[in-house]
Structure formats: structure tokens, C-alpha cells
Amino acid sequence: MSTQTYLAYDYPLLSVFWSMLLFFLWIMWFVLLFRVVVDIFRDDDMSGWAKAGWLAFTILLPFLGVFVYVIARGKNMGRREMSQARAQQEALDARIREAAGTQGRPSSIDELAKLSDLRARGDVTDEEFRRAKELVLAGHGPAEHAGSTTHTTNGR
């Protein structure tokens, strides 16, 4: 039995900290590498050949490729990420609005705004505006009634 056995108490505390630091630096390196690769594909201003060149550079010489990419094109990485996040949020908002569904039926606020606009242009009288407003506030929009007052134009 000539081999020496190392137990947990034989591993010094400073070595534990050093090992943890190296492990977290290794994880951060992969996060940076993946962010660079994603940014290469995200950039619409770059041609396909430029994307292929940067990708080959970051794969064949990973440390040098990533650091050169961050130095050369890192300034706009955040801007591209923000614009993509904004576009995704707008698409999600549009989809939620579509699913939540007014589905052709405007809200009472929209109807009141339209009524106010019609009155301001003089297309409806004050009495017609008041009756249509009461219908909207009561939950019966003027569009539901055949004789709606918002569709009259006072001879115009």
C-alpha cells in the first residue's frame, strides 16, 4: 500500500476557493461564448459570409475569436439584444391583445372617444350625443342599435 490516500481534510481551504473560482470562470466563459454565437446569428447587418467567418473564428480559436469579437463588435451586442427583446415583447403584446379579444367589438372608452369626435366635428347634436353616451355607459353600445344616433350626419 504505497499510494497515499487523500481525505477531505487534506484538501486545503485555499485550494477549495481556487477550484471554485476556476469552475465559475469556466461557466462564465461558456456563457460568453454562447452569447457571442447567438449575437453572430442575430445581427441582420452582417452578410452570410461574415457570419460564417466570425463563427469559424470563434470555433477554431475560441479564446482569441471571442475576445476579438467582443472588442470589434461588442459595442452593439446590447443594442441588438434589446431590439430583439423589444420586438418579441411587441409581438407578444399584439398576440395577447388579439387573444384577449375585443374581436371586432370596440370598448366603451373607444366608443366614447368616437362620439366625442363626432360631436366636435358637428356630425351629431348635443342631444344625440347625450343619448348615445347614455347607451354606451349603460353597456349597450350605439352600434348594437339599428337607429343609432352616431350614424346620423345632420344633412351632411
C-alpha positions as CSV (number, residue, x, y, z in Angstrom):
1,M,0.0,0.0,0.0
2,S,2.4,2.6,-1.2
3,T,-0.2,5.0,-2.6
4,Q,-1.2,7.8,-0.4
5,T,-4.9,8.4,0.2
6,Y,-6.3,12.0,0.3
7,L,-9.1,12.7,2.6
8,A,-11.3,15.8,2.6
9,Y,-9.3,17.4,5.4
10,D,-6.1,17.0,3.3
11,Y,-7.5,19.5,0.7
12,P,-6.7,23.0,2.0
13,L,-9.3,25.7,2.2
14,L,-7.5,28.0,-0.2
15,S,-7.4,25.2,-2.8
16,V,-11.2,24.9,-2.4
17,F,-11.6,28.6,-3.1
18,W,-9.2,28.4,-6.1
19,S,-11.1,25.4,-7.5
20,M,-14.5,27.2,-7.1
21,L,-13.1,30.3,-8.9
22,L,-11.8,28.3,-11.8
23,F,-15.1,26.5,-12.1
24,F,-17.2,29.7,-12.1
25,L,-14.7,31.3,-14.6
26,W,-15.2,28.2,-16.8
27,I,-19.0,28.6,-16.6
28,M,-18.7,32.4,-17.4
29,W,-16.5,31.6,-20.4
30,F,-19.2,29.3,-21.9
31,V,-21.9,31.9,-21.2
32,L,-19.8,34.5,-23.1
33,L,-19.1,32.0,-25.9
34,F,-22.8,31.2,-26.4
35,R,-23.8,34.9,-26.3
36,V,-21.3,35.7,-29.0
37,V,-22.5,32.9,-31.2
38,V,-26.1,34.0,-30.7
39,D,-25.2,37.6,-31.5
40,I,-23.4,36.5,-34.7
41,F,-26.7,34.9,-35.9
42,R,-28.8,37.8,-34.6
43,D,-27.0,40.5,-36.5
44,D,-29.0,41.3,-39.6
45,D,-26.4,43.8,-40.9
46,M,-23.8,41.1,-41.4
47,S,-23.7,39.1,-44.6
48,G,-23.7,35.3,-44.6
49,W,-20.0,35.1,-45.4
50,A,-19.2,37.5,-42.5
51,K,-21.3,35.3,-40.1
52,A,-19.5,32.2,-41.3
53,G,-16.1,33.8,-40.9
54,W,-16.9,35.0,-37.3
55,L,-18.3,31.6,-36.4
56,A,-15.3,29.8,-37.8
57,F,-13.0,32.2,-36.0
58,T,-14.8,31.6,-32.6
59,I,-14.9,27.9,-33.1
60,L,-11.4,27.3,-34.3
61,L,-9.7,29.8,-32.0
62,P,-12.3,30.2,-29.3
63,F,-10.5,32.4,-26.8
64,L,-9.0,34.7,-29.4
65,G,-12.1,34.7,-31.6
66,V,-14.5,35.6,-28.7
67,F,-12.2,38.4,-27.4
68,V,-11.7,39.9,-30.8
69,Y,-15.4,39.7,-31.5
70,V,-16.2,41.4,-28.2
71,I,-13.6,44.1,-28.9
72,A,-14.7,44.7,-32.5
73,R,-18.5,44.3,-32.3
74,G,-19.3,44.2,-28.6
75,K,-20.5,47.8,-28.5
76,N,-23.7,46.9,-30.4
77,M,-24.3,43.5,-28.8
78,G,-26.5,45.0,-26.1
79,R,-28.4,47.1,-28.6
80,R,-29.2,44.1,-30.8
81,E,-30.3,42.2,-27.8
82,M,-32.6,45.0,-26.6
83,S,-34.1,45.4,-30.0
84,Q,-34.8,41.7,-30.3
85,A,-36.4,41.7,-26.8
86,R,-38.5,44.8,-27.7
87,A,-39.7,43.1,-30.9
88,Q,-40.6,39.9,-29.0
89,Q,-42.5,41.9,-26.4
90,E,-44.4,43.8,-29.1
91,A,-45.3,40.5,-30.8
92,L,-46.4,39.0,-27.5
93,D,-48.5,42.1,-26.7
94,A,-50.1,42.0,-30.1
95,R,-50.9,38.3,-29.7
96,I,-52.3,38.9,-26.2
97,R,-54.5,41.8,-27.5
98,E,-55.7,39.6,-30.3
99,A,-56.5,36.6,-28.0
100,A,-57.9,38.7,-25.2
101,G,-60.2,39.9,-27.6
102,T,-62.1,42.8,-28.5
103,Q,-62.9,40.7,-31.6
104,G,-64.5,43.4,-33.6
105,R,-66.3,45.0,-30.6
106,P,-64.7,48.3,-29.5
107,S,-64.5,49.1,-25.8
108,S,-66.8,51.7,-24.3
109,I,-63.8,54.1,-24.0
110,D,-63.2,53.8,-27.7
111,E,-66.9,54.4,-28.4
112,L,-67.0,57.5,-26.2
113,A,-63.9,58.9,-27.9
114,K,-65.6,58.4,-31.3
115,L,-68.8,60.0,-30.0
116,S,-66.8,63.0,-28.7
117,D,-65.0,63.3,-32.0
118,L,-68.3,63.2,-33.9
119,R,-69.7,65.9,-31.6
120,A,-66.6,68.1,-32.0
121,R,-66.9,67.9,-35.8
122,G,-70.6,68.7,-35.6
123,D,-71.8,65.4,-37.0
124,V,-74.2,64.9,-34.1
125,T,-76.1,67.3,-32.0
126,D,-75.7,67.6,-28.2
127,E,-78.9,65.7,-27.6
128,E,-77.9,62.9,-29.9
129,F,-74.5,62.8,-28.2
130,R,-76.1,62.6,-24.7
131,R,-78.4,59.7,-25.7
132,A,-75.6,57.8,-27.4
133,K,-73.4,58.4,-24.4
134,E,-76.1,57.0,-22.0
135,L,-76.4,53.9,-24.2
136,V,-72.6,53.3,-24.1
137,L,-72.4,53.8,-20.4
138,A,-75.4,51.5,-19.8
139,G,-73.5,48.8,-21.6
140,H,-75.5,48.9,-24.8
141,G,-73.2,50.3,-27.4
142,P,-74.7,52.5,-30.1
143,A,-73.5,50.0,-32.7
144,E,-76.0,47.5,-31.4
145,H,-79.0,49.6,-32.1
146,A,-80.2,50.0,-35.7
147,G,-81.3,53.6,-35.1
148,S,-78.0,54.6,-33.6
149,T,-77.6,58.4,-33.3
150,T,-73.9,58.3,-34.1
151,H,-74.5,57.4,-37.7
152,T,-76.6,60.5,-38.5
153,T,-74.8,63.3,-40.2
154,N,-77.4,66.2,-39.9
155,G,-77.8,66.5,-43.6
156,R,-74.1,66.4,-44.4
